[in-house]
Structures are given as C-alpha cells and as structure tokens.
C-alpha cells in the first residue's frame, strides 16, 4: 500500500486493509444504533436532562456509542489499542490503535442538529503515543451519511447514493483566499488570540460558516469548501477527519504547518495553494 | 378551523385546507427536484461559479426552484397571489398569497451544508400587503426532512419516520434562560447594535448555536431548542417557519413583542416564559 504507508506503519496487507475498512463500517453501524436511540427525545435533551435525576443524555449516548464500538474491537481486534474520548486509553501489541470519538459535536447533538458525527481513526502507535492515522471515518447517523478514507479509498455514501471524495483544486484566486469558503467552530471555541488569527483568514475569505463540527471536514473532502480552521482539538477530534481529508487529496497540519494528528490548532485545506495562503496570513 | 382562523382570514373549509396542504407538499416536491439537481456539484459551487461565464449556480438553483413552484400554482391556484424571493410579487383575487423562499440559507447551500431549506407560507393578503401566515412548510431536500404546520396540523417527516411537532414547555430555569438553547445567524447577519442585544440573551443562555438558517425554526417546532433570534429578515424568510412554529405551540414576534410576519428583527420562542425572559433582556 505505497499510497498510505508511512515509514513507521506496520506492514498491512491489502487483505488486512479490506478487513480494517469492514471493521470500521461495523463500528460506525453500532454507533449509529446507540446514538440515534438518544437523539431528539421528546422535549429535547436539555429538558430530558432536567427530568432524569443524574446523568445527562448526551453523556449516556456518548458512552453507549463508545462501548458498542469497544465490544466489536474486543471480538475482532483484541491486539489493537483503543484511544477513546469517553472510556480511556489502552495500547495494544499490534502497533495500531483505534481512535474513537463516539459523538463529535455534543453541543450540536444536544440541540438536535444533523451535523455531529461519529469519528473513527486507525492510527500507528508505538505503545505510548499516537502516530498519524492510516485510515479514518466520519459518520453522520441521522442523515445516514458516511465518509471514509485510507488504504487507497476515499468515498462517501449517503441518502442520494455514493461518490468518490476529492478535495477541490486551487481556483483562480486561491493565493489571495478571496474565493475561499472557510468553516470553523469559532466563536464557540478558542482563545481571543486564536480567534484573532482565525479572523485574518476569515476576513480575506469569500464566505465563513460556523457550527458544523466534524461535518466541515467531510464537506472539504467532498470538494465543496476550501478550509477548516479550529483550535483546542483532542486527538480523537482530528484523527478520523484527518485521514478522510488526506485520502481525498487535502492537507491537514497545525497552524505552523507541522503535524496535526494529536490535535491542538488545526487547519485543513483543499489544496496547497489555499493552505499556503492561510498559513501565511496567520503567521504575519 | 377555529384554531388557525384570524379575524381577516378568508373562509377556508376543512376540504380546502386539505387541498392547500396537499398543494404545499407538491410545491416542496418540485423544489426538491430542482434544488438537489444543483446541490454539491463536483468541485463545489464556488468552483463551478468560476468555470461558467456568467450566472452563479446558487441563483440558478434558486430561480429554477421558484419557477417550478410557480408553475404548479399557475395550474392549481391561479386566483392566489405569489410573493417570491426571486421572481417578484403578484396579488391574486382570493385574499391568499403563497410566500416562497426557494432556497433559504444560500450561503449554506453554496457550502454544501444540509441545513438550508425551501420555505413555503400561505398568508392572508388584502391585495397590497401580506398578513399573517395560516400555513407554512420548511423542507430540507438533501436530508429528506419536511416540517409543516397550520389548519390544525403540526407534523414532520424525515429519514427515520414522522412525528407530531410540539415546541417544548418551560423548564425550571426558563425565567432566567440559564437552561435555554439559542440559535442565531449572528455573527453573519445584523448590525453591531442588534448583535449587542442578541448577546444579552446569548450570554444568559446555556448554549448558543450558529449557522443553521431556517433549520433552527424546525428544531424549535420539534421541541429540541428554546429560542431563535435573527435580524434583517424578509417576509419570505419568516412566513413559512413562523406558521410551523406557531402550529407547534411556539411564539414568533419581533424583538418588541409585536407582529413578525413581515420579517425584520424576529424572535421565536418555545413557550411564553422563555419568550418573556428574552424580550425583557433585549429591552433593558
């Protein structure tokens, strides 16, 4: 698999790659069932939260979703590590770790929006730290949309069928960003300093959209937008989306152009031109 | 129809009401076909825009969607008026006018998000001005979700089936808004003064979400959120959503508590308690 193999990637045969892709679909299917069961209850989640004595429904859905995925991995890939948002970390013996965000965009989930997602990454790992993802998946259970990339695939399926993922090429004005469509979780997330840097890019762009959570990375991989800029990400927020975007030909780095697979300040770009232009603005 | 009849409503029989609901579904079906044909082209809309010489694809989709709805109305309801975003106004002889926003949330449509919508309102009219809507519909073609209200109905259908719409009741903390979930199109729309008033409510609320366009009103009617606050709306932005929210038991007014059916500064609330609390904060 020359396309995705990095120097430290464990040897993964084409057959194993197919197995990993199939397992990721199983994980996402299981997470769909658990998350949809708690999505949009009568009266909404804030109300449900007030009625039940203790646990909030988002946390319940989050944990049930991660638990369902862990049960499948325990059966099929006990030798791999698991790095989950809700239920902790374990390092396996295989050199591979599944990175799970059972509900990315919990605020959106709580409000009933259809742009939260289940994120699955498969990362290289050396038994103490996560490396870069070799495969990733972004699933939106309510719409029934799934995006995945790695091992030579970059595809989506949804309510109107499936298609290949390809980040869009540079446009005429990519060097100035004046054509660019930018997504972000600001103003909800990030320090004032981070926001000021973001606004340099946003101010130069054609259009900025807010509040789409992980769905923004899916739109970038689908060739619909140019940039996603976020801060304060955890590894499980970015491993899945990063692999999908990279498989679609996009670029994911931190705001200095370095590795982004552990989260922090992340920029995803559709092509080298918009990536370079955005980094230059943020570095000024 | 005592539930929806206002003093100036033309007499509408139960059979006519059923016909109007059926026509609205036909309109939304026709708009779905037209909008989906232009949604998420390869390389995205900004790119498509650069390639074609003149017309931008959002305008094309907008006009094709409105034209398809107008053709149906010309056949089935030539006596009614039409107040459309794209193709102008005409006042009919029936005292009723169809208010059409063929794509609400064009920025979202352009970016490929699934939260734009087709808005249909049926308003009282006296031949020169629009009155309040007696029926409304919010349709999201990509997800395949449709919300409608009026003539005694308040319902939705979507990928996981249908359900009744009911805005949620006051919660314990509704008087202080500390439990409230608020949606808005700020910071994209509105003056600085308007934004400052909005931020009084946003600052008191539990959660604020951005960028969902008309979809926010659907979530309010569905009982998932408490408030939608917007400014600078046109009549066609609010007539459809307003009827859906009111049929679900919610309240839609301007920021002073007066009529909102002509747009401007609009607040939609799930119940009188959150409505009162938000208006009080904005009036201080």
Interface residues (C-beta under 8 A of the other chain):
Chain A: X36 X40 X42 X43 X44 X45 X46 X47 X50 X107 X108 X110 X111 X112 X113 X114 X115 X142 X143 X144 X159 X160 X166 X168 X169 X171 X172 X179 X180 X181 X183 X187 X188 X206 X207 X208 X209 X210 X211 X212 X215 X219 X222 X223 X224 X225 X226
Chain B: X36 X40 X42 X43 X44 X45 X46 X47 X50 X107 X108 X110 X111 X112 X113 X114 X115 X142 X143 X144 X159 X160 X166 X168 X169 X171 X172 X179 X180 X181 X183 X187 X188 X206 X207 X208 X209 X210 X211 X212 X215 X219 X222 X223 X224 X225 X226
